[in-house]
Amino acid sequence: MGPDDFAPFDGIEGLCALARDPMMVQLWCNKEYANLHKTTPEAMVGRSLFDVLPKAHADERLSLMQPTLDEGVVSEFYQLWRGARWLTRCFPLKESAFKTRGLFVILARLTPETHPDETDTRPMVVSPEYGELRVLSRRELEVLYLLAKGHDAPEIGKRLFRSTHTINDHIKAIHQKLNIDSRAAVVKLAVAKGLLGFDQEEWEKLASHQKPVRD
């Protein structure tokens, strides 16, 4: 893909697009992608994948994109990123676009209706980023997920092998950290962040990158 192909990717909600060189340094991105990083497209230029993700996560993505760099084939995988599930497609970048080889990457945010089914074998990777949910501990994220799924404190305690008192303490901490004063508001936020789009195994994988707490 080249510069003439980029313009249609600006201004489409839920669609991120970016170009990277073979070293994973960003050459261009659309406004949607920059907005998720709370900056401008111009400020994103020159940033490496390794600048925005921990090395282990960046290496994982690089391995999935490598066939596009090496063989010129389209690579596809899913990401759990920014509280949502994204289908990521990587295309060979025309060398004439930025006078270098590279990748043109499109990330499409999926709705519950477009989530993959069990027959979909494309890889899934995660990112340790949750917006304001980043202030929560791993256990609090697990509790938040189960609250969003409609479980009460005694049920959550049984699932996590903790007392109801301990779970209520976690719920209180969630309220304080997110500056929310009711359980209904916590659930509403969790739903808005797309938690219901994950199954429990996926969410636990995502939450596992948070710092554990002693409980």
Phi and psi restraints in degrees (value plus and minus 20) as a CYANA .aco file:
   2 GLY   PHI    -149.4  -109.4
   2 GLY   PSI    -198.6  -158.6
   3 PRO   PHI     -74.0   -34.0
   3 PRO   PSI     -57.4   -17.4
   4 ASP   PHI     -85.4   -45.4
   4 ASP   PSI     -39.5     0.5
   5 ASP   PHI    -107.0   -67.0
   5 ASP   PSI     -28.8    11.2
   6 PHE   PHI    -101.0   -61.0
   6 PHE   PSI     -58.1   -18.1
   7 ALA   PHI     -72.0   -32.0
   7 ALA   PSI     -61.7   -21.7
   8 PRO   PHI     -83.7   -43.7
   8 PRO   PSI     -32.1     7.9
   9 PHE   PHI    -111.5   -71.5
   9 PHE   PSI     -18.2    21.8
  10 ASP   PHI    -112.9   -72.9
  10 ASP   PSI     120.1   160.1
  11 GLY   PHI      62.2   102.2
  11 GLY   PSI      -5.2    34.8
  12 ILE   PHI    -124.5   -84.5
  12 ILE   PSI      94.1   134.1
  13 GLU   PHI     -83.3   -43.3
  13 GLU   PSI     114.8   154.8
  14 GLY   PHI      60.4   100.4
  14 GLY   PSI     -10.7    29.3
  15 LEU   PHI    -148.3  -108.3
  15 LEU   PSI      96.2   136.2
  16 CYS   PHI    -126.0   -86.0
  16 CYS   PSI     123.8   163.8
  17 ALA   PHI    -160.9  -120.9
  17 ALA   PSI     122.3   162.3
  18 LEU   PHI    -176.7  -136.7
  18 LEU   PSI     139.4   179.4
  19 ALA   PHI    -141.2  -101.2
  19 ALA   PSI     117.1   157.1
  20 ARG   PHI    -150.3  -110.3
  20 ARG   PSI     130.9   170.9
  21 ASP   PHI    -105.5   -65.5
  21 ASP   PSI     158.7   198.7
  22 PRO   PHI     -81.8   -41.8
  22 PRO   PSI     -40.1    -0.1
  23 MET   PHI    -110.7   -70.7
  23 MET   PSI     -11.6    28.4
  24 MET   PHI      50.6    90.6
  24 MET   PSI       1.9    41.9
  25 VAL   PHI    -105.0   -65.0
  25 VAL   PSI     115.0   155.0
  26 GLN   PHI     -95.7   -55.7
  26 GLN   PSI     113.8   153.8
  27 LEU   PHI    -125.7   -85.7
  27 LEU   PSI     -48.1    -8.1
  28 TRP   PHI    -186.3  -146.3
  28 TRP   PSI     132.2   172.2
  29 CYS   PHI    -173.0  -133.0
  29 CYS   PSI     141.4   181.4
  30 ASN   PHI    -106.1   -66.1
  30 ASN   PSI     153.0   193.0
  31 LYS   PHI     -86.2   -46.2
  31 LYS   PSI     -55.1   -15.1
  32 GLU   PHI     -80.1   -40.1
  32 GLU   PSI     -63.3   -23.3
  33 TYR   PHI     -87.0   -47.0
  33 TYR   PSI     -64.0   -24.0
  34 ALA   PHI     -83.3   -43.3
  34 ALA   PSI     -59.1   -19.1
  35 ASN   PHI     -80.8   -40.8
  35 ASN   PSI     -56.2   -16.2
  36 LEU   PHI     -85.7   -45.7
  36 LEU   PSI     -44.4    -4.4
  37 HIS   PHI    -116.7   -76.7
  37 HIS   PSI     -13.0    27.0
  38 LYS   PHI      36.3    76.3
  38 LYS   PSI      25.6    65.6
  39 THR   PHI    -170.6  -130.6
  39 THR   PSI    -185.4  -145.4
  40 THR   PHI    -128.4   -88.4
  40 THR   PSI     139.6   179.6
  41 PRO   PHI     -77.3   -37.3
  41 PRO   PSI     -57.8   -17.8
  42 GLU   PHI     -83.5   -43.5
  42 GLU   PSI     -58.1   -18.1
  43 ALA   PHI     -92.0   -52.0
  43 ALA   PSI     -41.5    -1.5
  44 MET   PHI     -99.3   -59.3
  44 MET   PSI     -43.2    -3.2
  45 VAL   PHI     -82.5   -42.5
  45 VAL   PSI     112.5   152.5
  46 GLY   PHI      74.6   114.6
  46 GLY   PSI     -29.6    10.4
  47 ARG   PHI    -105.0   -65.0
  47 ARG   PSI     116.4   156.4
  48 SER   PHI    -108.2   -68.2
  48 SER   PSI     136.5   176.5
  49 LEU   PHI     -75.2   -35.2
  49 LEU   PSI     -52.0   -12.0
  50 PHE   PHI     -97.9   -57.9
  50 PHE   PSI     -30.2     9.8
  51 ASP   PHI    -102.8   -62.8
  51 ASP   PSI     -44.8    -4.8
  52 VAL   PHI    -129.1   -89.1
  52 VAL   PSI     -27.3    12.7
  53 LEU   PHI    -156.3  -116.3
  53 LEU   PSI     130.0   170.0
  54 PRO   PHI     -77.7   -37.7
  54 PRO   PSI     131.7   171.7
  55 LYS   PHI     -75.2   -35.2
  55 LYS   PSI     -62.2   -22.2
  56 ALA   PHI     -81.2   -41.2
  56 ALA   PSI     -59.4   -19.4
  57 HIS   PHI     -93.0   -53.0
  57 HIS   PSI     -59.2   -19.2
  58 ALA   PHI     -85.3   -45.3
  58 ALA   PSI     -62.4   -22.4
  59 ASP   PHI     -81.0   -41.0
  59 ASP   PSI     -59.6   -19.6
  60 GLU   PHI     -82.3   -42.3
  60 GLU   PSI     -64.1   -24.1
  61 ARG   PHI     -87.7   -47.7
  61 ARG   PSI     -60.8   -20.8
  62 LEU   PHI     -79.3   -39.3
  62 LEU   PSI     -60.2   -20.2
  63 SER   PHI     -83.9   -43.9
  63 SER   PSI     -53.0   -13.0
  64 LEU   PHI     -97.6   -57.6
  64 LEU   PSI     -46.6    -6.6
  65 MET   PHI    -110.7   -70.7
  65 MET   PSI     -33.3     6.7
  66 GLN   PHI     -77.4   -37.4
  66 GLN   PSI     -59.0   -19.0
  67 PRO   PHI     -78.4   -38.4
  67 PRO   PSI     -51.6   -11.6
  68 THR   PHI     -87.8   -47.8
  68 THR   PSI     -60.5   -20.5
  69 LEU   PHI     -89.1   -49.1
  69 LEU   PSI     -62.0   -22.0
  70 ASP   PHI    -103.2   -63.2
  70 ASP   PSI     -57.5   -17.5
  71 GLU   PHI    -138.1   -98.1
  71 GLU   PSI     -27.3    12.7
  72 GLY   PHI      53.8    93.8
  72 GLY   PSI      -0.1    39.9
  73 VAL   PHI    -116.6   -76.6
  73 VAL   PSI     139.6   179.6
  74 VAL   PHI     -98.8   -58.8
  74 VAL   PSI     110.6   150.6
  75 SER   PHI    -128.0   -88.0
  75 SER   PSI     123.2   163.2
  76 GLU   PHI    -156.4  -116.4
  76 GLU   PSI     118.5   158.5
  77 PHE   PHI    -179.7  -139.7
  77 PHE   PSI     146.9   186.9
  78 TYR   PHI    -122.6   -82.6
  78 TYR   PSI     130.0   170.0
  79 GLN   PHI    -147.9  -107.9
  79 GLN   PSI     119.6   159.6
  80 LEU   PHI    -117.4   -77.4
  80 LEU   PSI      87.5   127.5
  81 TRP   PHI    -168.7  -128.7
  81 TRP   PSI     116.0   156.0
  82 ARG   PHI      34.8    74.8
  82 ARG   PSI      19.9    59.9
  83 GLY   PHI      50.7    90.7
  83 GLY   PSI      -1.1    38.9
  84 ALA   PHI    -165.0  -125.0
  84 ALA   PSI     148.0   188.0
  85 ARG   PHI    -123.3   -83.3
  85 ARG   PSI     111.5   151.5
  86 TRP   PHI    -144.5  -104.5
  86 TRP   PSI     117.0   157.0
  87 LEU   PHI    -110.1   -70.1
  87 LEU   PSI     103.2   143.2
  88 THR   PHI    -130.3   -90.3
  88 THR   PSI     106.6   146.6
  89 ARG   PHI    -142.0  -102.0
  89 ARG   PSI     112.5   152.5
  90 CYS   PHI    -136.4   -96.4
  90 CYS   PSI     107.0   147.0
  91 PHE   PHI    -138.4   -98.4
  91 PHE   PSI     131.5   171.5
  92 PRO   PHI     -83.5   -43.5
  92 PRO   PSI     117.3   157.3
  93 LEU   PHI    -111.8   -71.8
  93 LEU   PSI     111.0   151.0
  94 LYS   PHI     -81.7   -41.7
  94 LYS   PSI     112.0   152.0
  95 GLU   PHI     -81.3   -41.3
  95 GLU   PSI     -48.9    -8.9
  96 SER   PHI     -89.4   -49.4
  96 SER   PSI     -38.4     1.6
  97 ALA   PHI     -84.4   -44.4
  97 ALA   PSI     -67.1   -27.1
  98 PHE   PHI    -153.7  -113.7
  98 PHE   PSI      -0.6    39.4
  99 LYS   PHI      40.1    80.1
  99 LYS   PSI      13.8    53.8
 100 THR   PHI    -178.8  -138.8
 100 THR   PSI     134.3   174.3
 101 ARG   PHI     -90.5   -50.5
 101 ARG   PSI     149.5   189.5
 102 GLY   PHI     145.2   185.2
 102 GLY   PSI    -176.6  -136.6
 103 LEU   PHI    -146.5  -106.5
 103 LEU   PSI     124.3   164.3
 104 PHE   PHI    -131.7   -91.7
 104 PHE   PSI      99.4   139.4
 105 VAL   PHI    -134.6   -94.6
 105 VAL   PSI     111.1   151.1
 106 ILE   PHI    -139.0   -99.0
 106 ILE   PSI     107.9   147.9
 107 LEU   PHI    -135.8   -95.8
 107 LEU   PSI     100.6   140.6
 108 ALA   PHI    -131.1   -91.1
 108 ALA   PSI      99.1   139.1
 109 ARG   PHI     -91.5   -51.5
 109 ARG   PSI     109.6   149.6
 110 LEU   PHI    -113.2   -73.2
 110 LEU   PSI     125.8   165.8
 111 THR   PHI    -114.8   -74.8
 111 THR   PSI     145.3   185.3
 112 PRO   PHI     -73.9   -33.9
 112 PRO   PSI     -51.1   -11.1
 113 GLU   PHI     -91.9   -51.9
 113 GLU   PSI     -41.8    -1.8
 114 THR   PHI    -129.0   -89.0
 114 THR   PSI      -7.7    32.3
 115 HIS   PHI     -86.6   -46.6
 115 HIS   PSI     127.2   167.2
 116 PRO   PHI     -87.2   -47.2
 116 PRO   PSI     131.9   171.9
 117 ASP   PHI    -117.3   -77.3
 117 ASP   PSI    -197.1  -157.1
 118 GLU   PHI     -88.1   -48.1
 118 GLU   PSI     -33.3     6.7
 119 THR   PHI    -106.3   -66.3
 119 THR   PSI     -28.3    11.7
 120 ASP   PHI     -98.9   -58.9
 120 ASP   PSI      99.3   139.3
 121 THR   PHI    -121.7   -81.7
 121 THR   PSI     -13.9    26.1
 122 ARG   PHI     -86.1   -46.1
 122 ARG   PSI     121.6   161.6
 123 PRO   PHI     -83.1   -43.1
 123 PRO   PSI     137.8   177.8
 124 MET   PHI    -143.8  -103.8
 124 MET   PSI     109.7   149.7
 125 VAL   PHI    -143.3  -103.3
 125 VAL   PSI     140.3   180.3
 126 VAL   PHI    -141.7  -101.7
 126 VAL   PSI     142.6   182.6
 127 SER   PHI    -149.2  -109.2
 127 SER   PSI     118.3   158.3
 128 PRO   PHI    -102.3   -62.3
 128 PRO   PSI      37.3    77.3
 129 GLU   PHI    -156.6  -116.6
 129 GLU   PSI     111.8   151.8
 130 TYR   PHI    -159.1  -119.1
 130 TYR   PSI      -1.6    38.4
 131 GLY   PHI      43.5    83.5
 131 GLY   PSI    -152.7  -112.7
 132 GLU   PHI     -88.2   -48.2
 132 GLU   PSI     -35.0     5.0
 133 LEU   PHI     -91.6   -51.6
 133 LEU   PSI     -29.3    10.7
 134 ARG   PHI     -83.5   -43.5
 134 ARG   PSI     -39.2     0.8
 135 VAL   PHI     -95.1   -55.1
 135 VAL   PSI     -31.9     8.1
 136 LEU   PHI    -106.6   -66.6
 136 LEU   PSI     128.5   168.5
 137 SER   PHI     -96.8   -56.8
 137 SER   PSI     151.5   191.5
 138 ARG   PHI     -78.1   -38.1
 138 ARG   PSI     -66.2   -26.2
 139 ARG   PHI     -84.7   -44.7
 139 ARG   PSI     -59.8   -19.8
 140 GLU   PHI     -84.8   -44.8
 140 GLU   PSI     -56.0   -16.0
 141 LEU   PHI     -84.9   -44.9
 141 LEU   PSI     -58.6   -18.6
 142 GLU   PHI     -84.2   -44.2
 142 GLU   PSI     -62.9   -22.9
 143 VAL   PHI     -84.6   -44.6
 143 VAL   PSI     -62.6   -22.6
 144 LEU   PHI     -79.2   -39.2
 144 LEU   PSI     -63.4   -23.4
 145 TYR   PHI     -80.3   -40.3
 145 TYR   PSI     -66.0   -26.0
 146 LEU   PHI     -89.4   -49.4
 146 LEU   PSI     -52.8   -12.8
 147 LEU   PHI     -81.4   -41.4
 147 LEU   PSI     -65.0   -25.0
 148 ALA   PHI     -83.4   -43.4
 148 ALA   PSI     -47.8    -7.8
 149 LYS   PHI    -102.0   -62.0
 149 LYS   PSI     -20.8    19.2
 150 GLY   PHI      76.8   116.8
 150 GLY   PSI     -10.7    29.3
 151 HIS   PHI    -106.0   -66.0
 151 HIS   PSI     124.5   164.5
 152 ASP   PHI    -112.8   -72.8
 152 ASP   PSI     157.5   197.5
 153 ALA   PHI     -78.9   -38.9
 153 ALA   PSI     -66.2   -26.2
 154 PRO   PHI     -80.0   -40.0
 154 PRO   PSI     -59.9   -19.9
 155 GLU   PHI     -86.4   -46.4
 155 GLU   PSI     -61.2   -21.2
 156 ILE   PHI     -84.4   -44.4
 156 ILE   PSI     -60.5   -20.5
 157 GLY   PHI     -78.4   -38.4
 157 GLY   PSI     -61.9   -21.9
 158 LYS   PHI     -85.2   -45.2
 158 LYS   PSI     -60.7   -20.7
 159 ARG   PHI     -88.0   -48.0
 159 ARG   PSI     -55.8   -15.8
 160 LEU   PHI    -120.4   -80.4
 160 LEU   PSI     -16.2    23.8
 161 PHE   PHI      38.4    78.4
 161 PHE   PSI      25.8    65.8
 162 ARG   PHI    -151.5  -111.5
 162 ARG   PSI     139.6   179.6
 163 SER   PHI     -93.1   -53.1
 163 SER   PSI     137.8   177.8
 164 THR   PHI     -80.2   -40.2
 164 THR   PSI     -57.6   -17.6
 165 HIS   PHI     -79.2   -39.2
 165 HIS   PSI     -64.7   -24.7
 166 THR   PHI     -83.9   -43.9
 166 THR   PSI     -62.2   -22.2
 167 ILE   PHI     -83.8   -43.8
 167 ILE   PSI     -61.2   -21.2
 168 ASN   PHI     -83.0   -43.0
 168 ASN   PSI     -54.2   -14.2
 169 ASP   PHI     -84.0   -44.0
 169 ASP   PSI     -60.8   -20.8
 170 HIS   PHI     -84.4   -44.4
 170 HIS   PSI     -61.3   -21.3
 171 ILE   PHI     -83.6   -43.6
 171 ILE   PSI     -60.9   -20.9
 172 LYS   PHI     -82.1   -42.1
 172 LYS   PSI     -61.3   -21.3
 173 ALA   PHI     -84.5   -44.5
 173 ALA   PSI     -58.5   -18.5
 174 ILE   PHI     -81.4   -41.4
 174 ILE   PSI     -65.1   -25.1
 175 HIS   PHI     -76.8   -36.8
 175 HIS   PSI     -67.1   -27.1
 176 GLN   PHI     -87.1   -47.1
 176 GLN   PSI     -65.5   -25.5
 177 LYS   PHI     -87.9   -47.9
 177 LYS   PSI     -53.7   -13.7
 178 LEU   PHI    -115.5   -75.5
 178 LEU   PSI     -19.1    20.9
 179 ASN   PHI      36.0    76.0
 179 ASN   PSI      27.4    67.4
 180 ILE   PHI    -143.6  -103.6
 180 ILE   PSI     118.1   158.1
 181 ASP   PHI    -127.8   -87.8
 181 ASP   PSI     -12.1    27.9
 182 SER   PHI    -166.1  -126.1
 182 SER   PSI     132.4   172.4
 183 ARG   PHI     -85.6   -45.6
 183 ARG   PSI     -55.3   -15.3
 184 ALA   PHI     -82.0   -42.0
 184 ALA   PSI     -58.8   -18.8
 185 ALA   PHI     -88.9   -48.9
 185 ALA   PSI     -55.4   -15.4
 186 VAL   PHI     -81.7   -41.7
 186 VAL   PSI     -66.5   -26.5
 187 VAL   PHI     -83.6   -43.6
 187 VAL   PSI     -60.9   -20.9
 188 LYS   PHI     -80.6   -40.6
 188 LYS   PSI     -62.7   -22.7
 189 LEU   PHI     -84.3   -44.3
 189 LEU   PSI     -63.5   -23.5
 190 ALA   PHI     -81.0   -41.0
 190 ALA   PSI     -61.4   -21.4
 191 VAL   PHI     -85.6   -45.6
 191 VAL   PSI     -61.9   -21.9
 192 ALA   PHI     -82.7   -42.7
 192 ALA   PSI     -50.9   -10.9
 193 LYS   PHI    -101.2   -61.2
 193 LYS   PSI     -22.4    17.6
 194 GLY   PHI      68.2   108.2
 194 GLY   PSI      -4.1    35.9
 195 LEU   PHI     -79.9   -39.9
 195 LEU   PSI     -53.3   -13.3
 196 LEU   PHI     -88.9   -48.9
 196 LEU   PSI     -33.2     6.8
 197 GLY   PHI     -98.6   -58.6
 197 GLY   PSI     -31.4     8.6
 198 PHE   PHI    -121.6   -81.6
 198 PHE   PSI     126.1   166.1
 199 ASP   PHI    -103.5   -63.5
 199 ASP   PSI     150.5   190.5
 200 GLN   PHI     -83.5   -43.5
 200 GLN   PSI     -58.1   -18.1
 201 GLU   PHI     -83.2   -43.2
 201 GLU   PSI     -62.0   -22.0
 202 GLU   PHI     -84.5   -44.5
 202 GLU   PSI     -63.8   -23.8
 203 TRP   PHI     -87.4   -47.4
 203 TRP   PSI     -58.2   -18.2
 204 GLU   PHI     -84.5   -44.5
 204 GLU   PSI     -55.3   -15.3
 205 LYS   PHI     -84.9   -44.9
 205 LYS   PSI     -62.2   -22.2
 206 LEU   PHI     -85.0   -45.0
 206 LEU   PSI     -66.2   -26.2
 207 ALA   PHI     -88.1   -48.1
 207 ALA   PSI     -44.3    -4.3
 208 SER   PHI     -84.8   -44.8
 208 SER   PSI     -35.3     4.7
 209 HIS   PHI    -104.3   -64.3
 209 HIS   PSI     -26.6    13.4
 210 GLN   PHI    -102.9   -62.9
 210 GLN   PSI     137.4   177.4
 211 LYS   PHI     -84.3   -44.3
 211 LYS   PSI     107.2   147.2
 212 PRO   PHI     -89.6   -49.6
 212 PRO   PSI     138.1   178.1
 213 VAL   PHI    -141.3  -101.3
 213 VAL   PSI     135.8   175.8
 214 ARG   PHI    -105.6   -65.6
 214 ARG   PSI      96.1   136.1
